[in-house]
Amino acid sequence: MVQTIDINTLEKQKEWKIYDKSGNYNLIEVLPGKIRIRDSDCHYKICVKEGWISQAGKILVCLPHKLIINIEGKNNIVDSAIR
């Protein structure tokens, strides 16, 4: 499933749970200009510990649940480049 949200035009907080085929979940929270995985029933909760992302090019991943959240946009910031 793919869902697209424009975080720059969002006016209020939104949250929802996403379930995988096994019934495991990730709780996604979105505020104007940023998004995070607020809770998850995965073992280590690395995706939750990553916190908020708000810049184009940033991603959140929950590998056990095969969930990827990425921010797309025109202003990708590159920390380093390989030439």
Salt bridges, closest charged atoms under 4 A:
GLU15 OE1 - ARG38 NH1 2.53
GLU29 OE1 - ARG36 NH2 2.55
ASP39 OD1 - LYS45 NZ 3.58
ASP41 OD1 - HIS65 NE2 3.30
ASP79 OD2 - LYS58 NZ 3.97
